[in-house]
Amino acid sequence: MKLKPVLPFLETMATQVCNLSCAGCTNYSDLTHQGYVKWADIEQDLSAWLQVVDIPDFGIMGGEPLINPEIREWLRGVRRLMPASQIRFTTNGLLLNRHFDVLDVAYEIGNTVFKITVHTPGPEIESVIERVFDKYDWESVTEYGIQRWRTTNNLRFQVNRPTQFVKSYKGVYNDMTPYNSVPAESFGACIQQTCPLLYKGRIYKCSTQGLLRETLAKVGNPNLTEWESYLVDGVGVDDTDAIDQFIANFGRPAAVCRMCPSKRDAGAFIIHQAELK
């Protein structure tokens, strides 16, 4: 029996809607969006992919995933489909007090990294973080150079405090243009080097590229001829050769990386500030 190829990591959005607006958001969630992804839809897409690839590490993100009313079903459902895989769940934490039982679900399913990314420093988010610490007995651990805290069933808690974002396009949304960098140089500046996106059944190099077509349409398709070479439709579940090539290139530069800035483009590296919507 032929072993399935391994895609080391894959992530998807529970919603593109966010309660914050962060300039340079890799998922373009600083724009206004509506709706959320129903569990039945992602279950169908993920189940199909699990027939052809193994995914030992799966991420759930947004936008802000706590906005999705089915997020508990998401967590339990992903665990049913992927009983041995690590699940990563990323939130900005501002809605966690209202949905604190989601942490209980993460504990229930185990082998989960529950990550709060602090976009709004201050007493409110610090009290949420303290509440998480008070919930369980945590052991401090370092994994892959990352400081985390772990329970006995391998729920891990992580706090990220970004100070800088990388804006992936030149100008403003309604006049945005690509950087047209050298792929290896733009990849060297990328924070999504190993973060392929599952979106509407297809897998993309990253969320910034995978969501590009819809983002351009949303802001009026500015400078479309300059973007055409980056409007790649991703890999489909039946594209056997393309899947093998995609996996072989995991964690490496690709032609689409040219759309983003390199370290030479100092103006793309901005001080991180978030605003409530």
C-alpha positions as CSV (number, residue, x, y, z in Angstrom):
1,M,0.0,0.0,0.0
2,K,1.4,3.3,-1.1
3,L,1.9,5.8,1.8
4,K,0.3,9.2,1.4
5,P,2.6,12.1,1.0
6,V,3.0,14.3,4.1
7,L,2.1,18.0,4.1
8,P,3.9,19.1,7.3
9,F,1.4,22.0,8.1
10,L,-1.8,23.4,6.8
11,E,-4.1,26.1,8.1
12,T,-7.5,27.5,7.3
13,M,-9.7,30.4,8.3
14,A,-12.8,29.9,10.4
15,T,-13.8,33.4,9.2
16,Q,-12.1,36.3,7.5
17,V,-14.1,38.7,9.7
18,C,-12.1,40.3,12.5
19,N,-12.9,42.6,15.4
20,L,-9.6,44.4,14.8
21,S,-8.1,46.3,11.9
22,C,-4.3,45.7,11.7
23,A,-2.4,47.4,8.8
24,G,-0.4,44.7,7.1
25,C,-2.7,41.8,8.0
26,T,-1.6,38.8,6.1
27,N,-5.3,37.7,5.6
28,Y,-6.5,41.2,4.6
29,S,-8.9,41.1,7.6
30,D,-8.4,44.9,8.1
31,L,-10.9,45.1,5.3
32,T,-14.6,44.7,6.1
33,H,-15.9,41.1,5.6
34,Q,-19.0,39.2,6.5
35,G,-20.0,35.6,7.4
36,Y,-18.0,32.6,8.6
37,V,-17.1,29.1,7.3
38,K,-19.6,26.5,8.3
39,W,-18.2,23.3,9.8
40,A,-20.0,21.2,7.3
41,D,-18.1,23.0,4.5
42,I,-14.6,22.7,5.9
43,E,-15.4,19.1,7.0
44,Q,-16.1,18.2,3.4
45,D,-12.9,19.9,2.1
46,L,-10.6,18.6,4.8
47,S,-11.9,15.1,4.6
48,A,-11.2,15.1,0.9
49,W,-7.7,16.3,1.4
50,L,-7.0,13.7,4.2
51,Q,-7.7,11.0,1.6
52,V,-4.7,12.0,-0.4
53,V,-2.2,13.6,2.1
54,D,-1.3,13.2,5.8
55,I,-1.4,16.5,7.8
56,P,0.3,16.1,11.2
57,D,-0.2,19.8,12.1
58,F,-3.4,21.8,11.4
59,G,-4.1,25.4,12.2
60,I,-7.4,27.2,12.7
61,M,-7.3,31.0,12.5
62,G,-9.2,34.1,11.3
63,G,-9.9,37.0,11.1
64,E,-10.9,36.2,14.6
65,P,-12.1,32.6,14.9
66,L,-14.1,33.2,18.0
67,I,-16.5,35.2,15.8
68,N,-17.5,31.9,14.2
69,P,-20.5,30.5,16.2
70,E,-19.6,26.9,15.2
71,I,-16.0,27.1,16.4
72,R,-16.6,24.5,19.1
73,E,-17.8,22.1,16.5
74,W,-14.8,23.0,14.4
75,L,-12.4,22.0,17.2
76,R,-14.1,18.7,18.0
77,G,-14.6,18.0,14.3
78,V,-11.0,18.5,13.4
79,R,-10.0,16.2,16.2
80,R,-12.4,13.5,15.0
81,L,-10.9,13.7,11.5
82,M,-7.3,14.0,12.7
83,P,-7.0,12.1,16.0
84,A,-3.2,12.1,16.1
85,S,-2.5,15.6,14.6
86,Q,-1.6,18.7,16.5
87,I,-4.2,21.4,16.2
88,R,-3.2,25.1,16.5
89,F,-5.8,27.7,17.4
90,T,-5.0,31.4,17.1
91,T,-7.0,34.2,18.6
92,N,-6.5,37.9,19.5
93,G,-8.1,37.0,22.9
94,L,-10.4,40.0,23.1
95,L,-13.5,37.8,22.8
96,L,-12.2,35.0,25.0
97,N,-14.0,36.1,28.2
98,R,-17.3,35.7,26.4
99,H,-16.3,32.3,24.9
100,F,-14.0,31.0,27.6
101,D,-15.5,27.5,27.2
102,V,-13.6,27.2,23.9
103,L,-10.4,26.8,26.1
104,D,-12.2,23.9,27.8
105,V,-12.9,22.3,24.4
106,A,-9.2,22.7,23.5
107,Y,-8.3,21.0,26.7
108,E,-10.9,18.2,26.1
109,I,-9.5,17.3,22.7
110,G,-5.8,17.6,23.8
111,N,-2.7,18.0,21.7
112,T,-3.6,21.6,20.9
113,V,-1.6,24.8,20.8
114,F,-3.9,27.6,22.0
115,K,-2.2,30.9,21.0
116,I,-3.2,34.4,21.9
117,T,-1.6,37.1,19.7
118,V,-1.6,40.3,21.6
119,H,-2.5,43.1,19.1
120,T,-4.0,45.4,21.8
121,P,-1.6,45.6,24.8
122,G,-3.2,46.7,28.0
123,P,-5.0,45.6,31.1
124,E,-7.9,44.0,29.3
125,I,-5.9,41.4,27.4
126,E,-3.5,40.9,30.3
127,S,-6.5,39.9,32.5
128,V,-7.6,37.4,29.9
129,I,-4.1,35.9,29.8
130,E,-4.1,35.7,33.5
131,R,-7.4,33.9,33.5
132,V,-6.0,31.3,31.1
133,F,-3.0,30.7,33.4
134,D,-5.4,30.3,36.4
135,K,-7.5,27.8,34.6
136,Y,-5.1,24.8,34.7
137,D,-1.8,23.6,36.1
138,W,0.7,24.6,33.5
139,E,4.3,23.4,33.1
140,S,6.7,25.8,31.3
141,V,8.2,24.3,28.2
142,T,10.2,25.4,25.2
143,E,9.3,24.0,21.8
144,Y,11.2,24.9,18.6
145,G,12.6,27.9,20.5
146,I,9.1,29.1,21.5
147,Q,8.1,29.6,25.1
148,R,4.9,27.7,25.9
149,W,3.0,26.3,28.9
150,R,1.7,22.8,28.8
151,T,-0.9,20.7,30.7
152,T,-0.7,16.9,31.2
153,N,-2.9,16.2,28.2
154,N,-0.6,18.3,26.0
155,L,-2.7,21.4,25.7
156,R,-0.2,24.2,25.2
157,F,-0.7,27.9,25.7
158,Q,1.4,30.4,23.9
159,V,1.4,34.2,23.9
160,N,2.7,36.2,20.9
161,R,3.4,39.9,21.2
162,P,4.2,41.2,17.7
163,T,5.8,44.7,17.4
164,Q,6.1,44.8,13.6
165,F,4.0,43.8,10.6
166,V,5.1,43.3,7.0
167,K,2.7,45.0,4.6
168,S,2.6,42.8,1.5
169,Y,1.7,45.3,-1.1
170,K,2.8,48.8,-2.1
171,G,0.4,51.8,-1.6
172,V,-3.1,51.6,-0.3
173,Y,-5.8,49.0,-1.1
174,N,-7.5,50.9,-3.9
175,D,-4.2,51.5,-5.7
176,M,-2.2,48.5,-4.5
177,T,0.7,47.1,-6.6
178,P,3.0,44.2,-6.1
179,Y,6.7,44.5,-5.2
180,N,8.0,42.2,-7.9
181,S,10.9,41.1,-5.7
182,V,13.4,38.3,-6.2
183,P,11.5,35.3,-4.8
184,A,14.3,34.1,-2.5
185,E,14.6,37.6,-1.0
186,S,10.9,38.1,-0.4
187,F,10.7,34.6,1.0
188,G,13.5,35.5,3.4
189,A,11.4,38.4,4.8
190,C,8.2,36.3,5.0
191,I,6.4,35.3,8.2
192,Q,4.4,32.7,6.3
193,Q,7.2,30.5,5.0
194,T,5.6,27.3,6.2
195,C,1.9,28.3,6.3
196,P,-0.1,27.0,3.3
197,L,-3.7,27.9,3.3
198,L,-6.7,25.6,2.7
199,Y,-9.4,27.9,1.1
200,K,-12.6,26.8,-0.6
201,G,-11.2,23.3,-1.2
202,R,-7.8,24.4,-2.7
203,I,-4.4,24.8,-1.1
204,Y,-2.3,27.9,-1.6
205,K,1.2,28.9,-0.8
206,C,0.0,31.3,1.9
207,S,-3.1,33.2,2.8
208,T,-1.7,36.5,1.3
209,Q,-1.6,34.9,-2.1
210,G,-4.6,32.7,-1.7
211,L,-6.9,35.5,-0.8
212,L,-5.4,37.9,-3.4
213,R,-8.0,37.5,-6.2
214,E,-11.0,38.2,-3.9
215,T,-9.2,41.1,-2.2
216,L,-8.4,42.8,-5.4
217,A,-12.0,42.4,-6.6
218,K,-13.2,43.8,-3.2
219,V,-11.2,47.0,-3.7
220,G,-12.0,47.6,-7.4
221,N,-9.3,45.5,-9.1
222,P,-6.6,48.2,-9.1
223,N,-3.5,47.7,-11.4
224,L,-4.8,44.3,-12.4
225,T,-2.3,43.7,-15.2
226,E,0.5,44.0,-12.7
227,W,-1.1,41.4,-10.5
228,E,-2.1,38.8,-13.1
229,S,1.0,36.6,-12.7
230,Y,0.2,36.2,-9.0
231,L,-3.4,35.2,-9.4
232,V,-2.6,31.5,-9.1
233,D,-5.6,29.2,-8.4
234,G,-3.8,26.9,-5.9
235,V,-3.7,23.1,-5.9
236,G,-6.8,20.9,-6.1
237,V,-7.3,17.7,-4.3
238,D,-7.2,15.7,-7.6
239,D,-4.0,17.3,-8.9
240,T,-1.6,14.5,-8.0
241,D,1.5,15.9,-9.7
242,A,0.8,19.4,-8.4
243,I,0.4,18.1,-4.9
244,D,3.7,16.3,-5.0
245,Q,5.4,19.4,-6.4
246,F,3.7,21.6,-3.7
247,I,4.9,19.4,-0.9
248,A,8.4,19.1,-2.3
249,N,8.5,23.0,-2.3
250,F,7.2,23.3,1.2
251,G,9.2,25.8,3.2
252,R,10.9,27.1,0.0
253,P,10.5,30.2,-2.2
254,A,8.1,30.0,-5.1
255,A,7.4,32.4,-8.0
256,V,4.4,33.9,-6.3
257,C,6.6,35.1,-3.5
258,R,7.7,37.9,-5.8
259,M,4.5,39.8,-5.0
260,C,5.7,40.6,-1.5
261,P,8.6,42.8,-0.2
262,S,12.1,41.8,0.6
263,K,14.2,43.2,3.4
264,R,15.4,45.8,1.0
265,D,11.9,47.4,1.1
266,A,12.2,49.2,4.5
267,G,8.8,50.9,4.0
268,A,7.0,47.6,4.1
269,F,8.1,46.9,7.7
270,I,5.7,48.9,9.8
271,I,5.2,49.4,13.6
272,H,2.3,47.2,14.5
273,Q,-0.8,49.0,15.6
274,A,-4.3,47.6,15.9
275,E,-7.6,49.4,16.0
276,L,-11.0,48.1,17.2
277,K,-13.5,47.9,14.4
